[in-house]
Structure formats: structure tokens, C-alpha cells
């Protein structure tokens, strides 16, 4: 089992920035990949950013150039730096941890961007 705790969400004006954190209960080096997803009301969950164990990253098209995923292996933490936020970025942001066939999810943190 892996527990994930997200933090850093909040209310921000359009054009502002936030940094989300996701702390895992075990070494993130044991994962195949970790990622950030988001889900807005009435919409499907979508990939925001993903970082593989190798360090390779990939991003959803709507956040490329604005968001950056990174990790601190010593702290078992993955970050999502979000810049130039837009109202359409409003959603619950969830962290996941992929290990083999198992996928673990955090509870999520709300991000609200006002226009």
C-alpha cells in the first residue's frame, strides 16, 4: 500500500502561480511513474503531467509550457509548479503512484482560478 498526500491548492487569480506537492509514504524510486491528474465537475479525469522513474516527463497539451513536474527523491515528494494559471485550470488535482499493475491515488487538492 502507498499513501499519497497532496497539498498546495487554493484560490488564485488568473495569471498567478501555485505549487502543488504530493508526499508518498514509501520511496518514490520504487514507482514506475508518478503523475498529476485533474478532474473538473462534469468532466473526465485528465493527465496534467507525469514523471517516469527514469526522469522522463510528459504533459497534457493544455498545460505545456506553463506547468512543470519535478521530484525530490530524498523527500519522497513530487511537485507540480503551475504558472500563468487560467480559469479553465480550475479542478481537483490528484497525484498518483504507479507500481507494476497497481495504481494508488491521493485524495486531491482543489485549485480554483478566478478571472
N, C-alpha and C positions, 0 to 999 in steps of 0.2 A: 504494500500500500504506500501511496505517496500523498501527502497533504500539501496543498498549494494555498498560499495566502497572498491575495493581491491587495495593493494599496496605491494611493496617489491620485485617485479620481477626484472629481469635484466639478464646480461650476466655473467656467472661464468664458471670456468674451471672444468673439471671432478674431482670429489673428494671434491669439495668445498661445501659450505653451503649457504642457503638463508632462510630468514624467511618472510613468507607472512602474511599480515594482511587483515582482512575483517571487516569493521565497518558497523554496521547496524543502520538504522535511528530510530529503536524502540528497546525496551528491548528484548535481545535475549532469555530471560526467557519465553517470550510469544511464542517462536517457539517450535515445536515438536523436531526438529533437525536442525542442520546446517552442511553443508558439503563443501568439496573442490572436484571439478572435474577438469579434464583436457581434452583438445582436441588438438591433433596434426593434421597438414594438411593431409587430406585424410583418417583420422581415426575417429572412433566413439568416442563420449564423454565417458569418463570412470571415475568411482569413484576412488578418491585418498584416502580420509578419511572422516569420518562422526562422529559427536558427538551428541548424543541424549540429550534431556533436562535433563535426569537422570544422564548424565555424561558418560554413556557407549559409547565406541568408537569402530569403526571398520575401517579396512584399506583394500585397494586393495592389491592383492598378490604381485604385483611388487614393492611396497614401504614398505612393512612390515619390521620393524627393522631399517629403515632409516628415515622415516618421523614420526612426532608426531603432532597430532592436540590437541589444548588446547583452552580455552576460558577465557576471563575476563568479568564476568557479569557486573561489575560496569562500564566498558568502552564499553559495547555492541560490543565486538570485539572477533573474532575467529582468531586463529593463525595457521599457518602450518609451523613447523620447518622442513626443508629439509636438511638432511646431506648426505654425500657421494653421491653427485649428479652424474648422468650418462648422457651421450648424449641422451639416449632414454627417459629421463625425459623432454626433450625439448617439450614445448607445451604452449598453453594459459591456465592458471589456473583460474577457475571460482568458486566463492563462491555461495552457495545457502542457502535459509532460507525457511524451511517448516513449514507451519502453517495450520493445518487442510488439506483441499483439495488444498490449494494454495501453489505454489512454486514460489519464487522470485529469480532472478539471478542478479549477478553483471555483469559488462562489461568485466571483466577478466584482468589479468596481464600476460605479456609474460615472460616466463622463457626460457632462452637459455643456454644450457650446451655445451661447446666446448671440443673436445677431445684432 
